[in-house]
Amino acid sequence: MIPQYLIDFELNDLPVIETDVIVIGSGIAGLYTAIMASATQNVLLITKKSLLESNTRYAQGGIAAVTAEDDSPAYHRQDTLLAGAGLCSSAAVDVLVNEGPVGVQELIRLGTMFDVENGELALTQEGAHSHRRILHANGDATGYEIVRALSIQVEMLHNVEVWDDHFVIDLITEQGECHGVLVQMPDGKRVFVRGRATVMCSGGAGQLYRYTTNPEVATADGVAMAYRAGAEIRDMEFIQFHPTALSYPGAPRFLISEAVRGEGAVLRNIRGERFMPKYHDLQELAPRDIVARAIVSEMEATGSTFVYLDITHELPEMVKHRFPTIYETCMQYGLDLSSDWIPVSPAAHYMMGGIKTNLHGESSVKRLFACGEVSSTGVHGANRLASNSLSEAIVYGSRIVERIKSLPEPSGDPLHVSFHLGRKDAPSQAMVEKRLKLQKVMVRYAGLRRNRDTLLRAAEELSRQLPLFQSMLSKREEYEFANMLTASLLVVQGALGREESRGAHYREDFPERNDSVWQKHIVHTRDQEMTEELSDDV
């Protein structure tokens, strides 16, 4: 059993910091929510590294929103529902496609400079989108441009305080209501931050896997914290693997954007054969899960650890102009995107599941909200449509702020929260070793393709680490590993329970999608795991 809190404490013994809104995380969700909330509230934004370090920073492809005359929210809705493989909430998707364009205009007002061609916003197309509706910035540096612009805004606001290099250990709850967070400061001291609302914007979980496009900070902290606090966690079995991450000796698993295929790149196996036409009618623009599994099949068939991404048939000037970051990164390793086939393979990329919310970002714990990748709004279903995530963050960030305005004032009564488990000293094995072992277990047994035997093996291996929760933890790497272990177990449990293949979840022993039995969600709480019928009442 995973305990409610990672450390033993007496709340009355800790220093108390008061604020209105606590925002955890500094990606697009955290920055945008903090800016919107600051119009009427005092905000404390807490990030465990810095304002510029998040998954958003590395988002290349862009942000999906309807701005072209030949496009419509109805088309965007249809594409999103198709990619979501029957598990999207149509109401949540309606919110996204109808409110996304307004959110994009707000980003522009806040200083985001999207690429423009002939006086109009430049648009591109990505996998499973029926129209060109992806706005981008500096070619393939959209996320960095958004974070740059929003960070400047945050630093200018007098009623937004930023705590860099602080780690949120746990959510403090009493009688099913979140009253704030327990924070470890850079010097190791701990404080209780009390607020009228807490917004979890802590990002994803790519570091659960050995090979990922995510930065090192993506350790599933928010999901694990919310789970310990009693919140409902949904759809954790759906982990999206990006099909095309750079796979080259000495190079990181650098993301090669979906937009490269959107601009005409093709996939070839090591024999030089183009293979996607035999896997799907949409070929290279098929949904990501299909492309990723096709790549793995070709790798196995040819005895290779990679396939090639080929855009050499396009003009070099176009390639360099459209993908400057990818081009320059590849050149660092002697690979010329305009003239070389680039070796790629799948890597963990995006978590579709997370903290279950309603259409206003509210979790099942009062005063606790979730926004961005850490949330499960119902938009992504079983497989996220490319570039919908940035739109989702701004749309639901705005909705969260509106709901916070209507919250009643907290009672202000003293809290009587303490936790004592009689913990022992932390284990001597280095956390870096434990982390690497966990990542390898997840890749081998709970990755792109799964079956009951591999998942049971994963559960067995992970469960051996559960005594960690009986230990006295005090370091950031220990908290992160505890969070990774919690989230990994949720992924494995969800994958074991879902005896079908749908979207990003593929079971070799249940290879077919089964709507008659499994068009429903798997929901986890600390007390139980349950299934939930598909409904727009999310």
N, C-alpha and C positions, 0 to 999 in steps of 0.2 A: 504494500500500500504506500503510495506516495503521500507524504504528509502535507499539511496545508501551507506550512512555511519552511523555508530552507534553513533558517537559523532560529536559535532560541533567543527570546527577547522579552523585555517588559516595556510596553509602550510608554508608560509613565516615567520611565528613566531616560527617555530619549529627548533631545532637543526637538522642538516643534517649529516648523515653518508653515505659515498660512498663505494660501493664495486662492484664486477663484477656480481656475482651470489648469489642470496638470496635463501636459502633452508629453508623451513618451515616444521619442524617435524624431529623426531629423530628415527623413526623406520627403517626398512631395506631400504625403499625407500629413505629416507632422508640421511641416513649415506652413502649408496652406491653411490648415486648421488653426494654427496659432495666430496667423495673420487675421483670419476672419473673426476669431474669438476676441481679438484685442480691441475690436471696435467698442465692445461693451464690458469686457472683463479684464482682470489682471491674469496674465498667463505665465506659467513657469514651463519652459521647454527643456526637457532633460534628454541628453544624448550620451551614450556610453563612450563615444569617440569625439566626433566633431560635427559641425553643421554640414560639412561637405562630404561626409562619409556615410553612404547609404546605398541600397540597391538602385535608387533613382539615379544616382550619379552615373551609373554604368549602363543605363537604358539607352540604347542606340536608336532603335527603329523609329520611335515617335509616339504620338498620342492620337488616338482614333476619335474623330468627331466629324459630324456631317457639316461641311461648309460649301460643298460644290452644288451647283444647280441641278446637275443630273443625278445627284444622290438624294437620299431621304432617310429620316429616322426609321422608317419601315424597313428599308433595305438593311440598315445597320442592325436592327433588331433581329431580322431573319438570319443574318450571318452569325450573330452572337448565339442565338438559340441553337443553330445547327452545330456550331463548334462545341457547345455545352453538352451535347449528346443526351438531351432529355432531362437534365437535372437543374437547368436554370430556373429561377423564378421569373416568370414573364413580367410580373410587376416591377421587380428590381431592374430588369433589363430595360423596361419602358422608362424608368427614371433615368438610367444611364444615357440612353440614346437621345432623349428629349432635352435633358439638362446639360449634357456634355458640351454642346456648342457655346452655351452661355459661359460655362466654366473656362473654356479656351479663351474667350474674349477677356475674361477676368485675368487670366495668366498674362495676356498681352498687356493689359492695363498695368499690371504689376511689374512690367519690364522684361518679360520673356520675348526674345527676338527670334521668332520662327522664320525659316527660310522663305523668301519671296521670289517669284519669277514673273516678270512682266507686270509688276504691280499687284499680283494676286498671291495669296498663300500657296506655296509649293506643296503639292500633294503627291504621295506615292501609294502603292498598293502592296499589301503583304498577304501571306498565306491565309486562305479561307475568307478573305474580304472580297466582296463582289464589285466594289468600286474603289477608286483612288480617294481615300479619306484620311490618310495618315500624314499629319503635320510633323515636320522635323526641323531641327535647328543645327546649323553648322554641318549639314550633311548627315552625319551619323553620331552627333553628340547632343541629342535632344535632352536627355536626362540631366547632363551636366549644365546645360544652359538654363533649364528650369530651376535647378537647385541654386545656381549662381544668382539668378534674379530674385528668387524668394528669400535667399539668405541675406541679401542686401536689405530687403524690406524688413525682415525680422530684426536685424541689427539697428535699424533706424527707429523702431517702435519703443517708446519709453515704458510702456506697460507690458512688454514681453521680456522676461528675464531668461537667459540661456545658461544652463549648466552643462558645460562640456566635460567629458571625461568623468561623468558620474554614472554609477550603475544602480538601476532600480532592481532591488532584490525581490520584493514581493508587493502585492496589493494588500492593503489593510482593510479587512471587512469585519462588519459586526451585524448579525441578524440579516444576512443577505444583501447588505448595502456596502458599497465601496466608499471609504472615507479618505482615501489617499494612498500614499506609497511609502515603503521603507527603502531608503536610499543609502548607498555607501559612497562616501566622498573620496576624492583622490588620495587623501591622507589616511584612509582607512576608517575614519569616524563615520558613524551612522546617524541619520536624522529621520524623523517622521515628517513628511510633507502632507499637510491636510488641505483638501480642496472640495469645492461643491460638485466638481465633475472631474473624472479622469478619462483621458482619451488615449487608448493604446494605438500607437502608430509605429510599432517597433520593427515592421518588415517581416521578411520571410525566413526560410529554413534551409537554404541551399547547402549550408555547411554540415548538414546531416550526411552528406554524400562526399565521397573522396574526390569526385570530379564535379565541379560546379562553376557556373559563371558568376556566382555571388561573391561579394567581398567577405572577409573573415568575420565581420560583425553579424552576419546573418545566421544566428544560432538559435532561432525559434524561441527567443526569450519571452515574447508576449503571449504566445499560445500557452507555454508552460506556466507562466504566472497566472493567467486567467483560469487555466484548468485547476491549479491548486486553490484558487479563490472560489471555485465552485461554478464557474461559468460553463455554459454548454459549448462544446467544441465539435465542429461538424466537418465531414468530408475529408478527413486527413489522409485517406488513401490516395487522393488525387494529387500526385506530384508531377509537374510538367518538366520533362527533359527537353532542353533546347536541342534541336537536331544538329546544329552546326557550331560547335566550339572548336577553336584552333587545337589541333592535336599534333604537336611537333616537339621533338626533343629539346628540352631546355626552355620551352615557352610555357607560360601559364595557359589555363583553359580560357582563353580570351574569346568572348562572344563574337561570332561572325553573324551580323544581324540578318533577321528574316528578310529585311528590305533588299539584301543582295539578290536573293532569289526573286523577290518582287520586281527587280529591275532586269531579270532575265537570266540569272545564273542557273546552271544545271548541275546535277549531281552525277558523278561517275565513280564506278568502283575502281580498284587498282589495275584492272585490265583496260581501263579507259572507256568502259561501256556505260552509257546512260541507262539508269535502271528504274527511275520513278514511274515511267509510263506503264510498267507492268504491275505496279502496286495500287495506283489510284488514278481516276480520270483527271483530277486536278494536277497531277504530276508533282512538280516541285512546290506548287502552291497548295498542296493538301494540308489538312490540319497537322499540327506539330507532332502529335503522338504517332500518327501514321508514318510521317517522314522519318521520325526517330527510329521506329521499329524496323522500317525498311532498311535504314542504314545498318542497323545491327545485323539484320539478316544477310545483307551483302558482305559485311565484314566477316561473318561466320563462313559464308559460302566460299570466300576467297582467301581465308586464313590471314586476314589483315586486321590491324587495330585502327584503321581509319578508311574513309573514302575521300574523294576529291570534290571540291566546289570549284566550278569552272565558269568564270565570267570573261574569259579572254577574247570572246567574239565581240565584245562591246568595245567602243572607242576608249583608248587609255585616258583621254582627257575627261570623259564622262565618269569613269571609274574613280579617278583621283579626286574629282570635284564632288561627286556624290558621297563618297565614303572616305574622307580624309583621315579619320582616326583609325579605321580598320587598315587602310593602305599603309599608313605610317607605322602602325604596330607590326604588321606583317613584315615590312621592310627591315625592322630591327632584327629579324631572324632570317634575313636573306630571302624572303618570299615576296615576289612582286604580284600583287593582286591582279594587275592588268595584263600580265603575261604568263603567270604561273598558275597551275592548278594548286589550290590550297588544301592541305590535309585537314580534315575535320572529323569529329565524332560527337555523339550526344553527351550532354552534361546536365546535371540537375539545375533547374532554372527558376521555377515558380511554384508556389504552394497555392493550389486552388482553395483548399479548405482553410479553416481557422476558427476564430471566435465567431459564433453565430450571432448575427445581428438582425434587427428589423430594418424597415426602410428608412429609419432615422438614425441608424448606426448604434442603437442601444443593444447591449448584451443582455443576457438573462440575469445579470447582477445589477442591481439598481446603481445608478450614477457611474457605471462603467460603460464606456463607448469603445468601439474599435473602428479603425479606418485604414484603408490600404491593404497591403498583402496579408497582414495579420488577421484580417476580417474575413468572414464568410457572409457576404451580403445576399448571395443568390444570383449574382451577375454571371459568374464564370462557370457554374455547373461542374461538369466532369472534365472540362478542358477549356482553358482561357483562350479567347480569340486574341490574336496578336494585337498589342498596343491598346487594349481596353483598360489595362490596369492603371495607367496614369489618369485617364478620364474618370475612372471609378473613384480614385482618391480625391479629386477636387469636387466631384458631384456629391459624394457622401460626406466629405469634410464640411461642405456648406450646410448640409442637412443636419449634421451633428450640432453645429454651432446654433442653428435655429432652435433645436430641441433643448439645448442647454439653457437658452434664454428663458424657457418656460418652466424650468425645474424650480420646485419650491426651495426656499432657503434651508440648509441643513439645521438641525436642531441646536447644534452648538453644545450639546450635552457632553460631559466627559466620556471618553471611550475607556472601556475596561478590557483591553486586548493584551494578552500575553501568550507566549508559547514556550513550552519546555518539554523537550523530548529526552533529556538526559543523554545528549550526543557524546560520542567519543572523538578522539583526535582523528583528523582526516587521514585517509590511506596514504602510504608513502609513494606509491607508483605515480610517476609524473603525469599530470593531466594531458600533456601533449601526446603521450603514448595511448592513454585511454581514448582520447578524441580520435586519433588515427584508427584505432581498432574499431570503434563504433562506425566510423565512416566506411571502412572496408566491409563490415557486416552489412550495412545498408546497401552498398553497391552490389555485393554478391547475392544477397538473399531477398532484398526488397526494392529492387531497382526497376528498370524498364519492363522486365518480364518476370512474373512471379508464379509460384504454385504453392500448394499447401505445404509441401515438404520444406521448401526454402524459407517460407514465412515462419514455420514452426521453429526452424533452426535459428532464424533471426530473433524470435521471441526468447528462445532459450539463452542465446548468447547475451542479449541485452539484459535479461532478468538477473544475470550473474552480477551485474553492476548495481543492483538496487540497494545493497548495503551502504552505498554512498550516502543515502539520505539519512542514515543514522549517525553520520559523521559531523564534526564541527567544521563547517565550511567558512572560509573567511576571505578567499581570494576571488577575483573576477573570473579567472579561468575555471575555478571550481563551480561557481554559479552557472557559468555558461555550459559546462559539461552536464550538470544536473538538468538544465533546461533542454539540452540536446537529447539526453537520455529519455526524458519525459515525452518529448515530441516524437522521437523515434518509435517508442512503444505505441503511441497513438496511431502512427502511420501503419505499423505492422498489424495492430489489432483491427483497424479498419479494413486493411487489405485481406486479412484472414476472413473477416465477416462477409465481405462482398464477393459472393461466389458467382461472378460473371466478369466479362470484360466490357469496359465502358470508358470512353475518353482516354485519359492518361493512365487509367488503371487496367493492366492487362494480365489476366490469369491464364497460363498455358493449359491448366486443367479445366478451365471454364472459358473457352475462347470466344463464346458468343455473347452478345448483349441480350439481356433478359428483362424486357420491360414489364412483363406480367408479374414478376416477383421483385425486381430490383429497381424500379423507377421510384426510388426513395433514398433518403439520406441515412447515414450512420452518424449518430450523435453520441459523444462521450461526455460524461461528467465524472467527478471524483467518486461518485456513489454508484454509477451504473453506465452501461453502454446500451443504447436503444436505437431502434429505427424510427424514422419520421417520414410520414407520407409526404410526397411532393405537394406543396401548396404555395400559393402566392401570399399567404398570411405568414410572412417570415419576420 
